[in-house]
Each structure stands twice: as structure tokens, then as C-alpha cells.
């Protein structure tokens, strides 16, 4: 190999290495910030073009040089065809004609011509040694501009057009993604320890740095009042419970779940009053945050006022998916959609006779052309309704997103404004990988949306996707805590998507995501939660 060829090859290797480094660095940057820095990408594009020109020439020269001694110069036969070794000629479907009288192909009939309208046509000039070029060109004339490299058969590159495929794009099979679930209301002392650096334990104090932020985002995370409403032995679901000050001014409210439990959060108060939904004015009592667990029996109301004290709960499940559909979700959104579609089908199968209504809302960020896309509640107990809503869900693609934070606050505000039924089991699976913007107006909107969910009895179950950080975990767990929902976090076990944030939760079982979600939906509707099954269990 001549020094010149070695220099070209070294130049090519250096160019490709530089492309790899630039693209890897830029990919990491896009994943974290969702901003594209065009300078390194432009440089990489220039290098790619350089490589496209240098590489064919270098390889052609090398092949030509290697065969110079073994293959005679291209000689014209009597028919004007290039002389080729017999084995090579017979091994190809067609050999380019060097007939001087052969007409040049017309642009209209040549699918490779730039004038034919084929956008995939690419023209490139191959480098040839000057001696080879002269020898070759000497053996043909006319309008044909074809160049044949000595020793290399010239293959007719005509490609037959391929009809578009009628098959639908491949959809990932469900049951692949893995996740864990954690209910901070079931582990409230552990939750409080996350804000106290003096506490012992691997995760103690992990949210202490957000203590200032928590007063901005949520001022009531650490003080909880738990109220269980019963009617004798029966747990009473769907009853609204209010937390007020001693003068009756409202602080917050919540709705009892299928087990008759409501969680009420407030800033530290010496005294407060609790009221339970009833026709009787005698359904309140006074307590303090030092006595924060109450059980209220409605039996006496039935005996005293003849009031119906049964559960206010219809046989209806309302399920909404609120999904971050920005570009950073592209690594796993197709899998998420497959899992969510499968969940809908399995919930309907597991709850015969129950009306199941599903809606979804995708959101992006301020500068995106389609900031929100909403599909209203559809009865998926009906097959046509299920096909319609799942089809619309399948059409959602990951795109847009300017910075790391997204329009989470507005998305949840929109979700609260929709047509929820009064006494249904209401759930939102909020799939996200980034928090809301840290601005006062957006913090207030975000907090009010979460409070509205609690007041409506909507359980928020955030699903933490890849690329999340500790701030996103903090806000997601706060959503779940304040609404009586469950925090869900996708794990690395399946190998799907980029790396996932580890919330370091003790004894959390890693399950298949679709099975986990079905387990939660059925549990919130019936009050009985099935035990988790590990994803790798035999």
C-alpha cells in the first residue's frame, strides 16, 4: 500500500472516530436537557460527507491496485464487451454493455436518474488511477458516461420498485417492561424520615434538601390525618371527609377509598375539625395532629335519622392515562403504549359486569405545536369503544420538549377538569420522566391540581420512566401520597429504555408493569390488593 493510500485510510479512521465521539456526547446531552446543539452535529455531518467521498475512492483504488498484476487491462471484444474472467462474468446477472452504438438511458425511464423524481438517488464520483481511467475510456465512446474499473465486474444497478407494505408497524409485545410499586401512606414513618437528616438509614434525609422547596411545592407533606369511615362491620367507600379549622374554614378534603379510608394533609395545627359527608350536622369532631387517626361509625345516623349509610360507590372504573409524550420518552414510549393497551384489556376481562371507561391525555411543553392531545372517556366494556380508544393511543408519538421540565402542572389541571363520574373508582396513571417548571405560578397550579384530585377521590399513580432524577421522584411520590395513590417506578430488569432512577425502596418487588397496574386497578376498586409477583418468578 502506498503512503498516499495509507494517509487516506488514516484520515478516514480519524474522521469516523471523531463522528462517534461527537454523536455519543450529543446523544447524552439531548437525553438530559432535551436540547440539540447543532454545532457538533453539523461537524459530524461534514465528516460523514467526507467519509462518503473518500471511502469509495480509497477502496476502489485498493481493489484496482491489487488486481493490476492478476487481471489484464480491459480490452474490447468484438462485441464491445469488457473482457472479464469467466467465473466473474457468469456469477452476475448482467454486465454493462460497452457498445459504442448503445443509446444512453433516458431520464424518464431510469429510476436512478435525478430527473426521474426518485428522491433516493445519490450521485458520487469514484476515484480511479489516471492510467486505469485512460485505458478504460479508450475502449468506448458515444454519450455513455459509464466508468468501468478494470478487474471489477460492472453490475447493472437497476432496482425494481417495491410496493408499500400493507402490514402494520411492529408493536412490542406487552409484559416486557418491569416496575416496582410503593405506597408511602402504608409506610408514613419512613416517608417522614426522608426529610430528617438526623435519622438513621440508607435513604434517611434524601429529601432534606427539598425541605425549602417542599414549602413552595407542598406545605403539608409531613402532617397527616387518617379517617376511616365504617357502618358497623362495613367499610364505607365514597364518603367525602373534610378537614377544617376550629372555626369551620376549610383546609382540605378527600374521599374514602374502597376500604373506607381517607388521608387528609395539613400544616401543623394545634386544633382542627373533621366532618364526614352526611345529612346530619352531628358528623364532626375535634382533634389535633398529635391524635391523627380516627375511625367514625355511621351506625348511629341510621338509627337516629334513618339515613342511608351504605357506601356511595358505583360499579364503575374510570381510568385516565396522562402521558409525557416529549422526545425524551422515545426510548420506551412504544413499549409503554403496548403495556397500557394490554392493561385495559385485562381489567375488562377481570371485572365482568363492571363498566370500564378509559381516556388519555398526552402533554409536551410550551413551545411545542401540539402541547396537549386529549381523548375523552370511552366505555371499553364495548369492543368497538375499546378498539377506538386504543387506536388513538397507538398513534401518539414522542416528539418535542424544549428543556428538562415539562407542562406537568397544566396537564394535571386539564385532567381534573374532565367529566369524571361522582361515585366511580377513579385512577390516573401519570407516566413521566421530568418535573413541572420551577416557577411560582406553575408550582401553585401543580399543587392545586393535586389537591383537586384528592377532593374528587382520584388516586394519582405516577409511573416514573427512564431519565428521571430525584426531584421528579420527590414530586411523583408527593402526588401519590396526597391522593391516596401508589408510586410506580420502571426498573432496569427488562433492559428496555435508558437507565432508570432507583428510589432505593426496601422490599419493593419488581414486577411486570402490566400485571402491576392491573393489580392496582382491581385493588382500588375492590379494596383487596393481590400480592405482587416478581417478574422473574418461575
Buried (B, 14 or more C-beta within 10 A) or exposed (E): EEEEEEEBBEBBEEBBEBBEEBBEEBEEBBBEBBEEEEEBEEEBEEBEEBBEEBBBBBBBBBEBBEBBEEBEBBEBEEEBBBBBBEEEEEEEEEBBBBBEEBEEBEEEEBBBBEEBEBEEEEEEEBBBBEEBBEBBEEBBEEEBEEBBBBBBBBEEEEEEEEEEEEEEEEEBEBBBBBBBBBBBBEBBEBBBBBBBEEBEEEBBBBBBBBBEBBEEBBBBBBBBBBBBBBBEEBBBBBBBBBBBBEEEEEBBBBBBBBBBBBBBBBEEBEEBBBBBBBEEEEBBEEBEBEEBEBEBBBEEBBEEEEBEBEBBBBEBBBBBBBBBBBBBBBBBBBBBBBBBBBBBBBBBEBBEEBBBBBBBBBBBBBEBEEBBBBBEBBBBBEEEBBEBBBEBBBEBBBBBBBBBBBBBBBBBBBBBEEEBBEBBBBBBBBBBBBBBBEEEEBBEBBBBBBBBBBBBBBBBBBBBBBBBBEBBBBBBBBBBBBBBBBBBBBBBBBEBBBEBBEBEBEEBBBBBBBBBBBBBBBBBBBBEBEEBEEBEEE
